[in-house]
């Protein structure tokens, strides 16, 4: 299994996170005996010392326990922290983002286009592009690329640079958001996403594409979001 060698996260911590995922998903259940360190070292292409460091880390968390002469066993469970609900109403989505701390990775205030599909609506004359990292309680949980109608951005450039965009848009009276839709797909983290979200390369992620239009079908906002998969929860009401 390949690890992200370019990540600032040490390899033993990446491996420990993979172990947590296996335990959380029930691949390794309580009482399961882990493969020998030599076997795990071969699987991840690292030294046995690195595997021992990963095991020691989870031992301190009381998730696994190394028993002399017997091996290493799963003794606990991983606390589920899937607080990030993929909301299905605009008001709930805006509320979820209100306690988020955004950090701009890069910004272009003179972009003329956005990657729109014909069914999305009419493009605005110009867009401001922002790529941002969103965190909650200092823990990054998503990377987002935003294309915002430049005319709207110019009304409150300082707020749009320093606050999350959706709560500001939802409070606008002109233009009113006439339609808002989002599409969710499951993917894996590439090198940049893994580095920013502090997760192993190829970890599961949720990819969401959001499009907001005004009454004349002008696309005023396009957001392409990548969420950490281990934070996401989806609740749906099924129609009878």
C-alpha positions as CSV (number, residue, x, y, z in Angstrom):
1,X,0.0,0.0,0.0
2,X,1.4,3.4,-1.1
3,X,1.9,6.1,1.5
4,X,2.2,9.8,0.8
5,X,5.9,10.4,1.0
6,X,5.4,14.2,0.3
7,X,3.1,14.6,3.3
8,X,4.2,16.4,6.4
9,X,2.4,13.6,8.3
10,X,5.0,11.0,9.4
11,X,4.6,7.6,7.8
12,X,3.9,5.9,11.1
13,X,1.0,8.3,11.7
14,X,-0.4,7.6,8.2
15,X,-0.2,3.9,8.9
16,X,-1.9,4.4,12.3
17,X,-4.7,6.2,10.6
18,X,-5.2,3.3,8.1
19,X,-5.3,0.9,11.1
20,X,-8.0,3.1,12.7
21,X,-10.0,3.0,9.5
22,X,-9.8,-0.8,9.4
23,X,-11.0,-1.0,13.0
24,X,-13.8,1.6,12.5
25,X,-15.1,-0.3,9.4
26,X,-15.0,-3.6,11.1
27,X,-12.3,-5.1,8.9
28,X,-10.4,-5.6,12.2
29,X,-12.9,-6.5,14.9
30,X,-12.4,-6.5,18.7
31,X,-10.1,-9.4,19.6
32,X,-8.6,-9.6,16.1
33,X,-4.9,-10.4,16.1
34,X,-2.9,-8.0,13.8
35,X,-0.5,-9.5,11.3
36,X,3.1,-9.7,12.4
37,X,5.1,-6.5,12.2
38,X,7.3,-8.1,9.4
39,X,4.2,-8.7,7.3
40,X,2.8,-5.2,7.9
41,X,6.2,-3.7,7.1
42,X,6.2,-5.5,3.8
43,X,2.6,-4.4,3.0
44,X,3.4,-0.7,3.6
45,X,7.0,-0.8,2.3
46,X,8.4,0.6,5.6
47,X,10.7,-0.7,8.3
48,X,9.5,-2.7,11.4
49,X,10.5,0.3,13.5
50,X,7.8,2.4,11.7
51,X,5.2,-0.3,12.2
52,X,6.1,-0.4,15.9
53,X,5.7,3.4,16.1
54,X,2.2,3.1,14.6
55,X,1.3,0.3,17.0
56,X,2.6,2.3,20.0
57,X,0.5,5.3,18.9
58,X,-2.7,3.2,18.9
59,X,-1.7,1.4,22.1
60,X,-1.6,4.8,23.8
61,X,-5.1,5.4,22.5
62,X,-6.1,2.0,24.0
63,X,-7.4,0.8,20.7
64,X,-4.9,-2.1,20.4
65,X,-2.6,-3.9,22.8
66,X,0.7,-5.7,22.3
67,X,0.7,-8.8,24.5
68,X,4.2,-10.3,25.0
69,X,4.6,-13.7,23.4
70,X,1.1,-13.6,21.9
71,X,1.0,-10.7,19.4
72,X,-1.0,-7.5,19.0
73,X,-4.8,-7.5,19.4
74,X,-7.6,-5.0,18.8
75,X,-8.9,-4.2,22.3
76,X,-11.0,-1.1,21.8
77,X,-13.1,0.8,19.3
78,X,-12.6,3.9,17.3
79,X,-14.7,6.9,18.3
80,X,-16.9,7.9,15.4
81,X,-16.7,11.6,14.7
82,X,-18.9,11.9,11.6
83,X,-20.2,15.3,12.6
84,X,-20.3,16.7,9.1
85,X,-23.8,16.1,7.8
86,X,-24.3,16.7,4.0
87,X,-27.2,19.0,4.3
88,X,-30.1,19.0,1.8
89,X,-31.6,22.5,2.5
90,X,-29.8,25.8,1.8
91,X,-30.6,27.2,5.2
92,X,-29.1,24.2,7.0
93,X,-26.1,24.3,4.8
94,X,-25.5,27.9,5.6
95,X,-25.9,27.2,9.3
96,X,-23.4,24.4,9.2
97,X,-20.7,26.7,7.7
98,X,-21.2,29.5,10.2
99,X,-18.6,28.1,12.7
100,X,-16.1,27.2,10.0
101,X,-12.6,28.9,9.8
102,X,-11.7,29.4,6.1
103,X,-8.1,29.8,4.9
104,X,-7.4,31.0,1.4
105,X,-4.9,28.9,-0.5
106,X,-5.1,31.0,-3.7
107,X,-7.4,33.7,-5.2
108,X,-7.9,35.2,-8.6
109,X,-10.1,38.2,-8.8
110,X,-10.1,38.6,-12.6
111,X,-11.2,35.2,-13.8
112,X,-13.6,35.3,-16.8
113,X,-14.9,31.8,-16.8
114,X,-16.0,28.9,-14.6
115,X,-16.2,25.1,-15.4
116,X,-20.0,25.1,-16.0
117,X,-22.2,22.6,-17.8
118,X,-25.0,23.8,-20.1
119,X,-27.6,22.6,-17.7
120,X,-26.2,24.6,-14.8
121,X,-27.5,27.9,-16.2
122,X,-26.1,31.1,-17.8
123,X,-22.5,32.1,-16.9
124,X,-21.9,35.5,-15.3
125,X,-19.7,38.0,-17.1
126,X,-16.8,37.4,-14.7
127,X,-16.0,35.2,-11.7
128,X,-13.7,35.5,-8.7
129,X,-12.0,32.3,-8.0
130,X,-10.9,31.2,-4.5
131,X,-9.4,27.9,-3.4
132,X,-9.8,27.5,0.3
133,X,-9.2,25.2,3.2
134,X,-12.1,24.9,5.7
135,X,-11.4,23.9,9.3
136,X,-13.4,23.3,12.5
137,X,-11.7,23.5,15.8
138,X,-8.4,23.7,14.0
139,X,-9.1,20.4,12.2
140,X,-9.3,20.7,8.4
141,X,-12.3,19.0,6.9
142,X,-12.7,20.1,3.4
143,X,-11.0,21.8,0.4
144,X,-13.2,23.9,-1.8
145,X,-12.8,25.7,-5.1
146,X,-15.3,28.6,-5.4
147,X,-16.4,30.5,-8.5
148,X,-18.4,33.6,-7.3
149,X,-20.0,36.2,-9.6
150,X,-17.6,39.1,-9.5
151,X,-20.4,41.7,-9.2
152,X,-21.5,40.0,-5.9
153,X,-18.0,39.7,-4.7
154,X,-17.3,43.4,-5.2
155,X,-20.1,44.3,-2.8
156,X,-18.3,42.8,0.3
157,X,-14.8,41.8,-0.8
158,X,-13.4,41.7,2.7
159,X,-16.2,39.5,4.0
160,X,-16.0,37.1,1.1
161,X,-12.2,36.8,1.5
162,X,-12.4,36.1,5.3
163,X,-15.8,34.4,5.9
164,X,-17.5,31.4,4.4
165,X,-19.3,32.3,1.3
166,X,-22.6,30.4,1.6
167,X,-23.9,32.1,4.8
168,X,-23.3,35.5,3.1
169,X,-25.1,34.5,-0.1
170,X,-28.1,33.1,1.8
171,X,-28.5,36.4,3.6
172,X,-28.6,38.4,0.3
173,X,-31.9,39.9,-0.8
174,X,-30.6,40.8,-4.3
175,X,-30.0,38.6,-6.1
176,X,-32.2,36.0,-4.4
177,X,-30.9,32.4,-4.8
178,X,-33.7,31.0,-7.0
179,X,-32.2,27.5,-7.3
180,X,-29.6,25.6,-5.4
181,X,-28.6,22.0,-6.1
182,X,-25.7,19.7,-5.3
183,X,-24.3,16.4,-6.5
184,X,-22.3,14.1,-4.3
185,X,-19.9,11.4,-5.5
186,X,-17.3,9.2,-3.7
187,X,-13.6,9.5,-4.7
188,X,-10.1,9.2,-3.3
189,X,-7.7,11.8,-2.1
190,X,-5.0,12.9,-4.5
191,X,-1.6,14.2,-3.3
192,X,-2.6,17.8,-2.7
193,X,-5.9,17.0,-1.1
194,X,-4.2,14.4,1.2
195,X,-1.6,17.0,2.3
196,X,-4.2,19.7,3.0
197,X,-6.7,17.5,4.8
198,X,-3.9,15.6,6.7
199,X,-5.1,12.2,5.5
200,X,-3.3,9.3,3.8
201,X,-3.0,9.3,0.0
202,X,-6.0,7.6,-1.7
203,X,-8.2,7.9,1.5
204,X,-11.9,8.0,0.7
205,X,-13.3,11.5,0.2
206,X,-16.8,12.9,-0.6
207,X,-16.8,15.2,-3.6
208,X,-19.7,17.7,-3.8
209,X,-20.5,20.1,-6.6
210,X,-22.9,22.9,-5.8
211,X,-24.5,25.4,-8.2
212,X,-26.6,28.4,-7.1
213,X,-28.5,30.4,-9.7
214,X,-30.4,33.7,-9.7
215,X,-34.0,34.1,-11.1
216,X,-32.6,34.8,-14.6
217,X,-30.7,31.4,-14.4
218,X,-27.3,33.2,-14.1
219,X,-24.9,31.0,-12.1
220,X,-23.8,33.2,-9.2
221,X,-21.9,30.5,-7.3
222,X,-20.2,27.3,-8.2
223,X,-18.5,25.3,-5.4
224,X,-16.4,22.1,-5.9
225,X,-15.8,20.6,-2.5
226,X,-13.8,17.7,-1.3
227,X,-14.6,16.5,2.2
228,X,-12.7,14.1,4.4
229,X,-14.6,10.8,4.2
230,X,-14.2,10.0,7.8
231,X,-16.1,13.1,8.9
232,X,-19.1,12.8,6.5
233,X,-22.5,11.5,7.4
234,X,-25.5,11.4,5.1
235,X,-29.0,11.2,6.4
236,X,-31.9,10.9,3.9
237,X,-35.7,10.7,4.3
238,X,-37.0,8.1,2.0
239,X,-40.3,8.7,0.2
240,X,-42.9,6.0,0.9
